[in-house]
Amino acid sequence: MARTRDRVFGVALRILRSESEAAEVTQETFLSAWRNLKQLSGDQFGSWVHRIAANRALMKLRHEKMVSQVEESLDSPQFTERGSLIDTVADWAPDAEGQTLDAELQRAIEQASQGLPEEQRRVFMLRDIEGLTYEEISEITGDSVPALKSRLHRARLAMRAAIDRFYTERTA
């Protein structure tokens, strides 16, 4: 240890550029070497301890860099004292263009639903707009559940085609 102490300290100092941290790494290095002395094969103690010192110093440097980055990001104005984000949350409120698009889409959906055959439109409105169950719709209309499911399927396909046409026209 006496023969390699200065070399270990020098390696740590060159990596960390701080005498106090280099002294700490030197101490950790020799403690680690003493704990793992059984793993050493041959008489390469100097180079083995040198590697331990370099690895410990690099790990310390990485750790300090990570801590520094976290502290820097926490100190930035985008975080509150409690660590929650501010001023970086996206504004999800619809803009004028979005509101216009929503209104146009709503009109297209209304027109498409008005263009459905009466039986399909009734099932579509009761199930998808009003949220009734098939059994409730069956009681109201007197139709069987399988017939309702079939009509609703055809209504949804027609509605999907109308919405597809709306978006196709908007992008063309």
C-alpha positions as a Markdown table, in Angstrom:
| # | Residue | x | y | z |
|---|---|---|---|---|
| 1 | Met | 0.0 | 0.0 | 0.0 |
| 2 | Ala | 2.8 | 2.4 | 0.9 |
| 3 | Arg | 4.4 | 1.8 | -2.5 |
| 4 | Thr | 1.3 | 2.5 | -4.6 |
| 5 | Arg | -0.5 | 5.1 | -2.5 |
| 6 | Asp | 1.0 | 8.1 | -4.4 |
| 7 | Arg | 0.3 | 6.5 | -7.7 |
| 8 | Val | -3.4 | 5.7 | -6.7 |
| 9 | Phe | -3.8 | 9.3 | -5.4 |
| 10 | Gly | -2.3 | 10.7 | -8.6 |
| 11 | Val | -4.7 | 8.7 | -10.8 |
| 12 | Ala | -7.7 | 9.8 | -8.8 |
| 13 | Leu | -6.5 | 13.4 | -8.7 |
| 14 | Arg | -6.0 | 13.6 | -12.5 |
| 15 | Ile | -9.6 | 12.3 | -13.1 |
| 16 | Leu | -11.4 | 14.2 | -10.4 |
| 17 | Arg | -9.3 | 17.4 | -10.1 |
| 18 | Ser | -10.0 | 17.7 | -6.4 |
| 19 | Glu | -7.6 | 16.7 | -3.7 |
| 20 | Ser | -10.3 | 15.9 | -1.2 |
| 21 | Glu | -12.2 | 13.7 | -3.6 |
| 22 | Ala | -8.9 | 12.1 | -4.7 |
| 23 | Ala | -8.1 | 11.3 | -1.1 |
| 24 | Glu | -11.6 | 9.8 | -0.6 |
| 25 | Val | -11.2 | 7.6 | -3.7 |
| 26 | Thr | -7.7 | 6.5 | -2.6 |
| 27 | Gln | -9.1 | 5.4 | 0.7 |
| 28 | Glu | -12.0 | 3.6 | -1.0 |
| 29 | Thr | -9.6 | 2.0 | -3.4 |
| 30 | Phe | -7.4 | 0.4 | -0.7 |
| 31 | Leu | -10.4 | -0.6 | 1.3 |
| 32 | Ser | -11.9 | -2.4 | -1.8 |
| 33 | Ala | -8.5 | -3.9 | -2.6 |
| 34 | Trp | -8.2 | -5.3 | 1.0 |
| 35 | Arg | -11.7 | -6.8 | 0.8 |
| 36 | Asn | -11.0 | -8.4 | -2.5 |
| 37 | Leu | -7.4 | -9.4 | -2.0 |
| 38 | Lys | -8.2 | -13.1 | -2.4 |
| 39 | Gln | -9.2 | -12.4 | -6.0 |
| 40 | Leu | -5.7 | -11.1 | -6.9 |
| 41 | Ser | -3.7 | -13.7 | -8.8 |
| 42 | Gly | 0.1 | -13.3 | -9.0 |
| 43 | Asp | 2.0 | -10.2 | -8.0 |
| 44 | Gln | 0.3 | -7.6 | -10.1 |
| 45 | Phe | -0.9 | -5.7 | -7.0 |
| 46 | Gly | 0.1 | -2.2 | -8.4 |
| 47 | Ser | -1.7 | -2.4 | -11.7 |
| 48 | Trp | -4.7 | -4.1 | -10.1 |
| 49 | Val | -5.0 | -1.3 | -7.5 |
| 50 | His | -4.4 | 1.3 | -10.2 |
| 51 | Arg | -7.5 | -0.1 | -12.2 |
| 52 | Ile | -9.6 | 0.0 | -9.0 |
| 53 | Ala | -8.7 | 3.6 | -8.4 |
| 54 | Ala | -9.4 | 4.6 | -12.0 |
| 55 | Asn | -12.8 | 2.9 | -11.9 |
| 56 | Arg | -13.7 | 4.4 | -8.6 |
| 57 | Ala | -12.7 | 7.9 | -9.7 |
| 58 | Leu | -14.7 | 7.5 | -13.0 |
| 59 | Met | -17.7 | 6.2 | -11.1 |
| 60 | Lys | -17.5 | 9.2 | -8.7 |
| 61 | Leu | -17.2 | 11.6 | -11.6 |
| 62 | Arg | -20.3 | 10.0 | -13.4 |
| 63 | His | -22.3 | 10.2 | -10.2 |
| 64 | Glu | -21.4 | 13.8 | -9.6 |
| 65 | Lys | -22.3 | 14.6 | -13.2 |
| 66 | Met | -25.7 | 13.0 | -12.9 |
| 67 | Val | -26.4 | 14.7 | -9.5 |
| 68 | Ser | -25.4 | 18.0 | -11.1 |
| 69 | Gln | -27.7 | 17.5 | -14.0 |
| 70 | Val | -30.6 | 16.6 | -11.8 |
| 71 | Glu | -30.0 | 19.6 | -9.5 |
| 72 | Glu | -29.7 | 21.9 | -12.5 |
| 73 | Ser | -32.9 | 20.7 | -14.0 |
| 74 | Leu | -34.7 | 21.0 | -10.6 |
| 75 | Asp | -33.4 | 24.6 | -10.2 |
| 76 | Ser | -34.6 | 25.6 | -13.7 |
| 77 | Pro | -37.7 | 27.8 | -13.9 |
| 78 | Gln | -39.7 | 25.0 | -15.3 |
| 79 | Phe | -40.1 | 23.3 | -11.9 |
| 80 | Thr | -41.9 | 24.5 | -8.8 |
| 81 | Glu | -40.5 | 24.2 | -5.3 |
| 82 | Arg | -42.3 | 20.9 | -4.9 |
| 83 | Gly | -40.7 | 19.5 | -8.1 |
| 84 | Ser | -43.8 | 19.7 | -10.4 |
| 85 | Leu | -43.6 | 21.1 | -13.9 |
| 86 | Ile | -44.9 | 24.5 | -14.7 |
| 87 | Asp | -45.0 | 26.5 | -18.0 |
| 88 | Thr | -44.1 | 23.4 | -20.0 |
| 89 | Val | -47.6 | 21.8 | -20.2 |
| 90 | Ala | -49.0 | 21.8 | -23.6 |
| 91 | Asp | -52.1 | 24.0 | -24.2 |
| 92 | Trp | -54.8 | 21.5 | -25.2 |
| 93 | Ala | -57.5 | 24.2 | -25.6 |
| 94 | Pro | -58.7 | 24.1 | -29.2 |
| 95 | Asp | -57.5 | 27.0 | -31.3 |
| 96 | Ala | -59.7 | 28.7 | -33.9 |
| 97 | Glu | -58.7 | 26.3 | -36.6 |
| 98 | Gly | -59.4 | 23.3 | -34.3 |
| 99 | Gln | -62.8 | 24.7 | -33.4 |
| 100 | Thr | -63.7 | 25.2 | -37.0 |
| 101 | Leu | -62.6 | 21.7 | -37.9 |
| 102 | Asp | -64.6 | 20.3 | -35.0 |
| 103 | Ala | -67.7 | 22.2 | -36.1 |
| 104 | Glu | -67.3 | 21.0 | -39.7 |
| 105 | Leu | -66.8 | 17.4 | -38.5 |
| 106 | Gln | -69.9 | 17.7 | -36.4 |
| 107 | Arg | -71.9 | 18.9 | -39.4 |
| 108 | Ala | -70.5 | 16.1 | -41.5 |
| 109 | Ile | -71.5 | 13.5 | -38.9 |
| 110 | Glu | -75.0 | 15.0 | -38.6 |
| 111 | Gln | -75.4 | 14.9 | -42.3 |
| 112 | Ala | -74.2 | 11.4 | -42.5 |
| 113 | Ser | -76.5 | 10.2 | -39.7 |
| 114 | Gln | -79.4 | 12.0 | -41.5 |
| 115 | Gly | -78.6 | 10.1 | -44.7 |
| 116 | Leu | -78.8 | 6.7 | -43.0 |
| 117 | Pro | -81.9 | 4.6 | -43.6 |
| 118 | Glu | -84.4 | 5.2 | -40.7 |
| 119 | Glu | -83.9 | 1.7 | -39.1 |
| 120 | Gln | -80.1 | 2.1 | -39.0 |
| 121 | Arg | -80.3 | 5.7 | -37.9 |
| 122 | Arg | -82.6 | 4.9 | -35.0 |
| 123 | Val | -80.3 | 2.1 | -33.7 |
| 124 | Phe | -77.2 | 4.2 | -34.2 |
| 125 | Met | -78.7 | 7.1 | -32.2 |
| 126 | Leu | -80.0 | 4.9 | -29.4 |
| 127 | Arg | -76.9 | 2.8 | -29.0 |
| 128 | Asp | -74.0 | 5.1 | -29.9 |
| 129 | Ile | -75.4 | 8.5 | -29.0 |
| 130 | Glu | -77.8 | 7.7 | -26.1 |
| 131 | Gly | -75.8 | 4.7 | -24.8 |
| 132 | Leu | -78.7 | 2.3 | -24.4 |
| 133 | Thr | -78.1 | -1.5 | -24.3 |
| 134 | Tyr | -79.2 | -3.8 | -27.1 |
| 135 | Glu | -81.9 | -5.2 | -24.8 |
| 136 | Glu | -83.2 | -1.7 | -24.0 |
| 137 | Ile | -83.3 | -0.9 | -27.7 |
| 138 | Ser | -85.0 | -4.2 | -28.5 |
| 139 | Glu | -87.8 | -3.3 | -26.0 |
| 140 | Ile | -88.2 | 0.2 | -27.6 |
| 141 | Thr | -88.2 | -1.0 | -31.2 |
| 142 | Gly | -89.6 | -4.5 | -30.9 |
| 143 | Asp | -86.7 | -5.8 | -33.0 |
| 144 | Ser | -84.5 | -8.7 | -32.1 |
| 145 | Val | -81.0 | -8.1 | -30.7 |
| 146 | Pro | -79.3 | -9.8 | -33.7 |
| 147 | Ala | -81.2 | -7.6 | -36.1 |
| 148 | Leu | -80.2 | -4.5 | -34.1 |
| 149 | Lys | -76.6 | -5.6 | -34.1 |
| 150 | Ser | -76.6 | -6.0 | -37.9 |
| 151 | Arg | -78.3 | -2.6 | -38.5 |
| 152 | Leu | -75.9 | -0.9 | -36.1 |
| 153 | His | -72.9 | -2.5 | -37.9 |
| 154 | Arg | -74.1 | -1.2 | -41.3 |
| 155 | Ala | -74.8 | 2.2 | -39.8 |
| 156 | Arg | -71.3 | 2.4 | -38.3 |
| 157 | Leu | -69.8 | 1.4 | -41.6 |
| 158 | Ala | -71.7 | 4.2 | -43.4 |
| 159 | Met | -70.7 | 6.7 | -40.7 |
| 160 | Arg | -67.0 | 5.6 | -41.0 |
| 161 | Ala | -67.2 | 6.1 | -44.8 |
| 162 | Ala | -68.7 | 9.6 | -44.3 |
| 163 | Ile | -66.0 | 10.6 | -41.8 |
| 164 | Asp | -63.3 | 9.2 | -44.1 |
| 165 | Arg | -64.7 | 11.3 | -47.0 |
| 166 | Phe | -64.7 | 14.3 | -44.7 |
| 167 | Tyr | -61.0 | 13.9 | -43.9 |
| 168 | Thr | -60.1 | 13.0 | -47.5 |
| 169 | Glu | -61.7 | 16.2 | -48.7 |
| 170 | Arg | -59.9 | 18.3 | -46.0 |
| 171 | Thr | -56.5 | 17.0 | -47.0 |
| 172 | Ala | -57.1 | 17.2 | -50.7 |
